[in-house]
Amino acid sequence: MYVDNLTAAIMKLENMTLDELSPQEKSYKVKVTVIKKGRPTTSPKKGVRFQTFYLADDKNNKMRCTLFGEQVEGFEHVIEHKGQYEISNAPIAFVEDHYKTYPDELSLQMTFDQRTVIQRLDPEAGPVVPSY
């Protein structure tokens, strides 16, 4: 029942492209491909574990997506390189230019929280569920 309600709610969200997003955007969905999956790393200054992915949409807009802490292991076998996903309601924040990997990368970063919904675009795959 919950999955059906969740699916219905996501279907009502507006489809957007990565370049249309902003930190003020709270309810949206984007279709993306994982174009690069970085290795899990621990920040030398803060000791925080993180992993960065790079996403691209159909217009070839590129945006980084960063997982932190237990999310790194939770999504390890879920988010795949070259995998295609529909992501809804992930928080968006500005990222400083010196952190960019691609020259045409957007100055925004996506993270995941409890409101974020990730769906594989393979119709038989079902929702992505991390293993915490």
C-alpha positions as CSV (number, residue, x, y, z in Angstrom):
1,M,0.0,0.0,0.0
2,Y,2.8,2.4,1.0
3,V,4.7,1.8,-2.3
4,D,1.5,2.4,-4.3
5,N,0.9,5.7,-2.5
6,L,4.5,6.7,-3.0
7,T,4.4,5.9,-6.7
8,A,1.2,7.9,-7.2
9,A,2.8,10.9,-5.4
10,I,5.9,10.7,-7.5
11,M,4.0,10.5,-10.7
12,K,2.4,13.8,-9.9
13,L,5.7,15.6,-9.5
14,E,6.9,17.9,-12.3
15,N,9.6,16.5,-14.6
16,M,12.6,18.8,-14.6
17,T,16.1,18.9,-16.0
18,L,19.2,19.4,-13.9
19,D,19.7,23.0,-15.1
20,E,16.1,23.9,-13.9
21,L,16.9,22.9,-10.3
22,S,17.8,25.3,-7.5
23,P,18.3,25.0,-3.7
24,Q,14.7,26.4,-3.3
25,E,13.2,23.5,-5.3
26,K,11.7,20.9,-2.9
27,S,9.2,18.8,-5.0
28,Y,10.6,17.7,-8.3
29,K,11.8,14.7,-10.2
30,V,14.7,14.3,-12.7
31,K,15.7,11.5,-15.0
32,V,19.5,11.0,-14.9
33,T,22.3,8.6,-15.8
34,V,25.3,8.0,-13.5
35,I,28.2,9.0,-15.7
36,K,30.9,8.6,-13.0
37,K,31.0,6.9,-9.7
38,G,33.8,8.0,-7.4
39,R,35.4,5.8,-4.8
40,P,34.4,6.2,-1.2
41,T,36.7,8.6,0.6
42,T,37.3,9.9,4.1
43,S,37.8,13.7,4.4
44,P,41.2,14.3,5.9
45,K,40.1,17.5,7.7
46,K,36.7,16.4,9.2
47,G,37.0,12.6,9.1
48,V,33.7,12.3,7.3
49,R,33.2,9.4,4.9
50,F,31.7,10.4,1.5
51,Q,31.3,9.3,-2.1
52,T,30.6,11.5,-5.1
53,F,28.6,10.5,-8.2
54,Y,28.2,12.6,-11.4
55,L,24.8,12.6,-13.0
56,A,23.8,13.7,-16.5
57,D,20.3,14.3,-17.9
58,D,19.0,14.1,-21.5
59,K,20.2,17.6,-22.2
60,N,23.7,16.6,-21.1
61,N,23.6,18.9,-18.0
62,K,26.0,17.5,-15.4
63,M,25.6,17.7,-11.6
64,R,27.5,16.1,-8.7
65,C,25.7,14.0,-6.1
66,T,27.4,13.3,-2.8
67,L,26.5,10.6,-0.2
68,F,27.8,11.0,3.3
69,G,28.4,8.6,6.3
70,E,26.3,5.4,6.3
71,Q,24.7,6.4,2.9
72,V,28.0,5.3,1.2
73,E,27.6,1.7,2.3
74,G,23.8,1.8,2.1
75,F,23.9,2.7,-1.6
76,E,27.0,0.7,-2.5
77,H,25.3,-1.9,-4.6
78,V,22.2,0.2,-5.5
79,I,23.6,3.2,-7.5
80,E,25.5,1.8,-10.4
81,H,27.8,3.4,-13.0
82,K,25.9,4.0,-16.2
83,G,22.6,3.2,-14.3
84,Q,19.6,5.3,-15.2
85,Y,17.4,6.6,-12.4
86,E,14.5,8.9,-11.6
87,I,15.4,10.9,-8.5
88,S,12.7,12.9,-6.6
89,N,13.0,15.5,-3.9
90,A,16.7,15.3,-3.2
91,P,18.1,18.4,-1.5
92,I,20.0,20.7,-3.8
93,A,22.8,23.0,-2.6
94,F,25.4,25.3,-4.3
95,V,28.9,24.0,-4.8
96,E,32.0,26.1,-5.1
97,D,33.6,26.2,-8.6
98,H,37.0,24.8,-7.4
99,Y,35.2,21.5,-6.5
100,K,33.9,21.0,-10.0
101,T,35.3,18.0,-12.0
102,Y,33.8,18.9,-15.4
103,P,34.1,22.4,-16.9
104,D,30.5,22.4,-17.8
105,E,29.3,21.0,-14.5
106,L,26.4,22.9,-12.8
107,S,27.3,24.9,-9.7
108,L,24.9,22.7,-7.7
109,Q,25.1,19.5,-5.7
110,M,22.5,16.9,-5.0
111,T,22.4,14.9,-1.7
112,F,20.0,12.3,-0.4
113,D,17.8,12.5,2.7
114,Q,14.7,10.8,4.1
115,R,12.5,12.6,1.5
116,T,14.5,11.5,-1.5
117,V,13.1,8.8,-3.7
118,I,15.2,7.0,-6.2
119,Q,13.7,4.7,-8.9
120,R,15.6,2.7,-11.4
121,L,14.3,3.4,-14.9
122,D,14.2,-0.3,-15.6
123,P,10.4,-0.9,-15.3
124,E,10.8,-4.2,-13.5
125,A,13.4,-3.0,-11.0
126,G,11.1,-1.2,-8.5
127,P,12.2,1.5,-6.0
128,V,15.8,1.7,-4.8
129,V,16.1,0.7,-1.2
130,P,19.4,1.3,0.5
131,S,20.7,-1.3,3.0
132,Y,21.6,0.6,6.2
